[in-house]
Amino acid sequence: MMTDALLPVFQRAAMVFDHGEGAWLTTTEGERYLDFGAGIAVNALGYSHPYLIAALERQGRKLWHLSNVYRIPEGERLARRLTAACFADVAFFANSGAEANECAIKIARRHHAAAGRPERWRVLTFAGAFHGRTLATMAAGGNPKYLAGFGPAVDGFDQCPPEDMAAVRAAIGPETAAIMIEPVQGEGGIRPMSHAFLRDLRALCDEQGLLLILDEIQCGIGRTGQLFAHQAAGIAPDIMSLAKGLGGGFPIGACLATRHAAHGMVPGAHGSTFGGNPLAVAVANAVLDVVHDDGFLADVRRKGTLARGLIEDVAMRHPRVVVQVRGCGLMLGIKTTCPSTTLVEALRREARVLTIAAGDNVTRVLPPLVVSDAEIASFAERLDRTLVGLGDANVISDFNEVQESGAPGRTRTSKPCGGRF
């Protein structure tokens, strides 16, 4: 039974899920759905993972919450493990990706202020980005749809198109403090940034004395087959934000930074009541235990290759509907000539498969990292049946519009994990 007591900001599907296991969700009516959305890349280890349940129960019998005025040993351990696995020296724990990005922005601004350059406070971001729903992170993303009706956008952000170094250089001014980018845009339509572009941004930041912020909230924690997506490009940022898969479903965000980047963050400069509480960090440590296990990330890469190949095979049978398959690892996108919401709803209604709509007419395919080969094959079969059911006739007008705009009408694919992710 639906209620009007909730703020009506979500368009929720009618079904009610009761429990889940692995990559499957079961409704209160007993209907099973194959979940290839994973709570928007959050349920990295699927549902009811026994190791995560054990960690949560064990910590739940000890301490749920402590103020950050006291030491939290599991949080210290999580910080050590995350920083040891990447470029960073220090970590701050929050409750969400938006909060992690707020921390990243504050670190960048404070870095320059503490170095005697308070005029450097603006952050350069990119079209198609999504960095969160707070006033500042909405402004960083720059999407008019999210900004409309909330008054003047928070100042301090400049935007330019991705993959355009000339535009980036032109946008940098004496007030620029940092460049902020997702290695793979998620909400923007599974748009990978090329390795070359990321390397050029790193070199430009070094040249101009800017900080490079990488938003890995959706693409981090093994989603692309690397622990962190940027590692495939052979670069290191100064600051990185994490969330989603880090807690395997338990709310936690993290902002990692080098000690140099964070030198202005002194006691009182930032804080969080719930961030890094004992329950959250206990579960996140359990997620890392699994992801760090021998062969886990290699298997994600293998399954990503399998999934992409099967989806491309399906796409070739529906060239008037599917324009492009793109992404890397288990972060894949299907660009169609019909609205992505049409495909998402058809998959849910006709095939009992859950996916996520994104920008650029892209349907996101984000299964749990523990998905099986058989489940990947089942998804491909259900996708094929759904595309047949939609019928090419239903998308001809959209297809023609795509043709007239100069976009390709035949299926093509982006390069997986090479020059591009």
PEWOCOR-V605145 format. One record per pair of residues at least 4 apart in sequence whose ideal C-beta (glycine too) atoms are under 8 Angstrom apart, sorted by the first residue. I is the first residue (numbers start at 1). J is the second residue. Records with the same first field share a line. If there is no record, write none. Layout:
I: J + J
This chain:
2: 12 + 14
4: 8
6: 10
13: 348
15: 27 + 29 + 31 + 33
16: 27 + 28
17: 25 + 26 + 27 + 28 + 33
18: 26 + 27 + 28
19: 25 + 26 + 47 + 48
20: 24 + 25 + 26 + 35 + 43 + 46 + 47 + 48
21: 26 + 46 + 47 + 48
22: 46 + 47 + 48 + 368 + 370 + 371 + 372 + 375
23: 34 + 35 + 36 + 38 + 46 + 47 + 367 + 368 + 370 + 371 + 372 + 375
24: 32 + 33 + 34 + 35 + 47
25: 32 + 33 + 35 + 47 + 354
26: 30 + 31 + 32 + 33
27: 31 + 32 + 33
31: 352
32: 352
33: 348 + 352 + 353 + 354
34: 352 + 353 + 354 + 375 + 378 + 379 + 382
35: 39 + 43 + 47 + 354 + 367 + 368
36: 353 + 354 + 355 + 365 + 366 + 367 + 371 + 379
37: 354 + 355 + 356 + 364 + 366
38: 42 + 43 + 44 + 46 + 366 + 367 + 368
39: 43 + 249
40: 186 + 218 + 244 + 356 + 364 + 366
41: 186 + 218 + 223 + 244 + 245 + 331 + 366
42: 244 + 245 + 247 + 248 + 249
43: 47 + 245 + 248 + 249 + 368
44: 221 + 222 + 223 + 244 + 245 + 248 + 287 + 291 + 368 + 369
45: 49 + 51 + 52 + 248 + 287 + 290 + 368 + 369 + 370
46: 368 + 370 + 371
47: 249 + 368
48: 53
49: 53 + 248 + 290 + 370
50: 54
51: 55 + 286 + 289 + 290
52: 56 + 248 + 249 + 250 + 283 + 286 + 287 + 290
53: 57
54: 58 + 286
55: 59 + 282 + 283 + 285 + 286
56: 60 + 250 + 279 + 282 + 283 + 286
57: 61
58: 62 + 282
59: 63 + 64 + 74 + 278 + 279 + 282 + 283
60: 64 + 279
62: 278
63: 278
64: 277 + 278 + 279
65: 274 + 277 + 278 + 279
66: 70 + 72 + 277 + 278
67: 273
68: 72 + 271 + 272 + 273 + 275 + 276
71: 76
72: 76 + 276 + 277 + 278 + 281
73: 77
74: 78 + 278 + 281 + 282 + 285
75: 79 + 93 + 276 + 278 + 281
76: 80
77: 81 + 281 + 285
78: 82 + 91 + 93 + 276 + 281 + 284 + 285 + 288
79: 83 + 90 + 91 + 93
80: 84
81: 85 + 285 + 288
82: 86 + 88 + 91 + 242 + 254 + 256 + 288
83: 88 + 89 + 90 + 91 + 256
85: 227 + 228 + 292
86: 227 + 228 + 231 + 236 + 240 + 256
87: 236 + 237 + 238 + 240 + 256 + 258
88: 240 + 256 + 257 + 258
89: 257 + 258 + 259 + 262
90: 256 + 257 + 258 + 259 + 262
91: 254 + 255 + 256 + 257
92: 100 + 103 + 254 + 255 + 257 + 265 + 270 + 272 + 275 + 276
93: 252 + 253 + 254 + 272 + 275 + 276 + 280 + 281
94: 99 + 100 + 102 + 103 + 243 + 252 + 253 + 254 + 255 + 272 + 275 + 276
95: 99 + 251 + 252 + 253 + 272 + 274 + 275 + 280
96: 100 + 132 + 243 + 251 + 253
97: 101 + 131 + 132 + 215 + 217 + 218 + 241 + 242 + 243 + 244 + 253
98: 102 + 131 + 132 + 133 + 134 + 137 + 253
99: 103 + 132 + 134 + 253 + 272 + 275
100: 104 + 217 + 241 + 242 + 243 + 253 + 254 + 255
101: 105 + 131 + 132 + 137 + 140 + 180 + 215 + 217 + 241 + 255
102: 106 + 132 + 134 + 136 + 137
103: 107 + 241 + 255 + 270
104: 108 + 180 + 213 + 215 + 239 + 240 + 241 + 255 + 257
105: 109 + 123 + 136 + 137 + 140 + 156 + 178 + 180 + 213
106: 110 + 265 + 269 + 270
107: 111 + 211 + 239 + 255 + 257 + 261 + 262 + 264 + 265
108: 112 + 123 + 177 + 178 + 180 + 211 + 213 + 239 + 261
109: 113 + 120 + 121 + 156 + 177
110: 114 + 264 + 265 + 269
111: 115 + 177 + 211 + 261 + 262 + 263 + 264
112: 117 + 118 + 119 + 120 + 121 + 177 + 264
113: 117 + 118 + 121 + 264
114: 263 + 264
115: 263 + 264
119: 174 + 175
120: 174 + 175 + 176 + 177
121: 156 + 175 + 177
122: 156 + 157 + 158 + 173 + 175 + 176 + 177
123: 140 + 156 + 157 + 158 + 176 + 177 + 178 + 179 + 180 + 213
124: 157 + 158 + 159 + 160 + 168 + 171 + 172 + 176 + 178 + 179 + 180
125: 129 + 131 + 140 + 141 + 142 + 157 + 158 + 159 + 179 + 180 + 181
126: 159 + 160 + 161 + 162 + 181 + 182 + 185
127: 142 + 159 + 160 + 161 + 162
128: 162 + 185 + 188 + 189 + 191 + 359 + 360
129: 140 + 141 + 142 + 159 + 180 + 181 + 182 + 185 + 188 + 215
130: 141 + 143 + 182 + 185 + 186 + 187 + 188
131: 137 + 138 + 140 + 141 + 180 + 182 + 215
132: 137 + 138 + 140 + 141
133: 137 + 138 + 146
134: 138
135: 139 + 150 + 153 + 154
136: 140 + 154 + 156
137: 141
138: 143 + 146 + 147 + 150 + 153 + 154
139: 147 + 153 + 154 + 155 + 156 + 157
140: 157 + 180
141: 146 + 187
142: 147 + 153 + 157 + 159
143: 147
144: 148
147: 153
153: 157
158: 171 + 176
159: 171
160: 164 + 167 + 168 + 170 + 171
161: 167
162: 181 + 185 + 191 + 193 + 197
163: 193 + 194 + 197
164: 168
165: 169 + 197 + 200 + 204
166: 170
167: 171
168: 172 + 179 + 201 + 204
169: 204
171: 176
172: 176 + 204 + 208 + 210
176: 208 + 210
177: 210 + 211
178: 205 + 210 + 211 + 212 + 213 + 238 + 239
179: 201 + 204 + 205 + 210 + 211 + 212 + 213
180: 213 + 214 + 215
181: 193 + 198 + 201 + 212 + 213 + 214 + 215
182: 186 + 188 + 193 + 214 + 215 + 216 + 217 + 218 + 219
183: 192 + 193 + 198 + 214 + 216 + 219 + 224 + 229 + 230 + 233 + 421
184: 190 + 191 + 192 + 193 + 218 + 219 + 224 + 229 + 327 + 328 + 331 + 421
185: 189 + 190 + 191 + 192 + 193
186: 190 + 217 + 218 + 219 + 331 + 358 + 364
187: 218 + 358 + 359
188: 358 + 359 + 360
189: 333 + 335 + 358 + 359 + 360 + 361 + 362
190: 326 + 327 + 331 + 332 + 333 + 358 + 362 + 364
191: 326 + 333 + 360
192: 326 + 327 + 328 + 414 + 420 + 421
193: 197 + 198 + 420 + 421
194: 198 + 419 + 420
195: 199 + 232 + 233 + 234 + 418 + 419 + 420 + 421
196: 200 + 419
197: 201
198: 202 + 230 + 233 + 235
199: 203 + 233 + 234 + 235
200: 204
201: 205 + 212
202: 206 + 212 + 235 + 236 + 237
203: 207
204: 208 + 210
205: 209 + 210 + 211 + 212 + 238
211: 238 + 239 + 261
212: 235 + 237 + 238 + 239
213: 237 + 238 + 239 + 240 + 241
214: 228 + 230 + 237 + 239 + 240 + 241
215: 240 + 241
216: 220 + 221 + 228 + 229 + 230 + 240 + 241 + 242
217: 241 + 242 + 243 + 244 + 253
218: 223 + 244 + 331
219: 223 + 224 + 229 + 331
220: 227 + 228 + 229 + 240 + 242 + 244 + 245 + 246
221: 227 + 228 + 242 + 244 + 245 + 246 + 287 + 291
222: 226 + 227 + 245 + 291 + 296 + 297 + 300 + 329 + 369
223: 229 + 245 + 300 + 329 + 330 + 331 + 366 + 369
224: 229 + 232 + 304 + 327 + 328 + 329 + 330 + 331 + 417 + 421
225: 232 + 297 + 298 + 300 + 301 + 304 + 328 + 329 + 330 + 417
226: 230 + 231 + 232 + 297 + 329
227: 231 + 291 + 297
228: 240
229: 328 + 421
230: 235 + 236 + 237 + 240
232: 328 + 417 + 421
238: 257 + 258 + 260 + 261
239: 255 + 256 + 257 + 258 + 261 + 262
240: 255 + 256 + 257
241: 253 + 254 + 255 + 256
242: 246 + 253 + 254 + 255 + 256
243: 247 + 252 + 253 + 254
245: 287 + 369
246: 252 + 253 + 254 + 284 + 287
247: 251 + 252 + 280 + 283 + 284 + 287
248: 283 + 284 + 286 + 287
249: 283
250: 279 + 280 + 283 + 284
251: 280
252: 275 + 276 + 280 + 281 + 283 + 284
253: 275
257: 261 + 262
258: 262
259: 263
264: 269
265: 269 + 270
271: 275
272: 276
274: 280
275: 280
276: 280 + 281
277: 281
278: 282
279: 283
280: 284
281: 285
282: 286
283: 287
284: 288
285: 289
286: 290
287: 291
288: 292
289: 293
290: 296
291: 296 + 297 + 369
292: 296
295: 299
296: 300 + 369
297: 301
298: 302
299: 303
300: 304 + 329 + 330 + 369
301: 305 + 329 + 417
302: 306
303: 307 + 330 + 371 + 373 + 376
304: 308 + 328 + 329 + 330 + 331 + 332 + 416
305: 309 + 416
306: 310 + 373 + 376
307: 311 + 330 + 332 + 365 + 367 + 376 + 379 + 380
308: 312 + 325 + 327 + 332 + 413 + 416
309: 313
310: 314 + 376 + 377 + 379 + 380
311: 315 + 325 + 332 + 334 + 365 + 380 + 383
312: 316 + 325 + 411 + 413
313: 317 + 380
314: 318 + 322 + 380 + 383 + 384 + 387
315: 319 + 322 + 325 + 334 + 411 + 413
316: 411
317: 384 + 387
318: 322 + 384 + 387 + 388 + 392 + 411
319: 409 + 410 + 411
320: 337 + 392 + 395 + 396 + 399 + 409
321: 336 + 337 + 338 + 387 + 390 + 392 + 395 + 399
322: 334 + 335 + 336 + 337 + 387 + 411
323: 335 + 336 + 337 + 361 + 402 + 407 + 408 + 409 + 411 + 412
324: 333 + 334 + 335 + 408 + 411 + 412 + 413 + 414
325: 332 + 333 + 334 + 335 + 411 + 413 + 414
326: 332 + 333 + 335 + 362 + 413 + 414
327: 331 + 332 + 333 + 365 + 414 + 416 + 421
328: 332 + 416 + 417 + 420 + 421
329: 417 + 421
330: 365 + 366 + 367 + 369 + 371
331: 364 + 365 + 366
332: 364 + 365 + 366
333: 358 + 362 + 363 + 364 + 365
334: 343 + 362 + 363 + 365 + 383
335: 360 + 361 + 362
336: 340 + 342 + 343 + 361 + 362 + 363 + 395
337: 361 + 395 + 398 + 399 + 402 + 409
338: 342 + 343 + 361 + 390 + 394 + 395 + 398
339: 343 + 357 + 361 + 398
340: 344 + 357 + 358 + 361 + 362 + 363
341: 345 + 357
342: 346 + 390
343: 347 + 355 + 363 + 386 + 387 + 390
344: 348 + 355 + 356 + 357 + 363
345: 349
346: 350 + 351 + 386 + 389 + 390
347: 351 + 353 + 354 + 355 + 363 + 382 + 383 + 386
348: 352 + 353 + 354 + 355
350: 385 + 386 + 389
351: 382 + 383 + 385 + 386
352: 382
353: 379 + 382 + 383 + 386
355: 363 + 364 + 365 + 366
356: 363 + 364 + 366
357: 362 + 363 + 364
358: 362 + 363 + 364
365: 379
367: 371 + 375 + 376 + 379
371: 375 + 376
372: 376
373: 377
374: 378
375: 379
376: 380
377: 381
378: 382
379: 383
380: 384
381: 385
382: 386
383: 387
384: 388
385: 389
386: 390
390: 394 + 395
392: 396 + 399
395: 399
396: 400
397: 401
398: 402
399: 403 + 409
400: 404
401: 405
402: 407 + 409
403: 407 + 409
408: 412
414: 420
415: 419 + 420
416: 420 + 421
417: 421
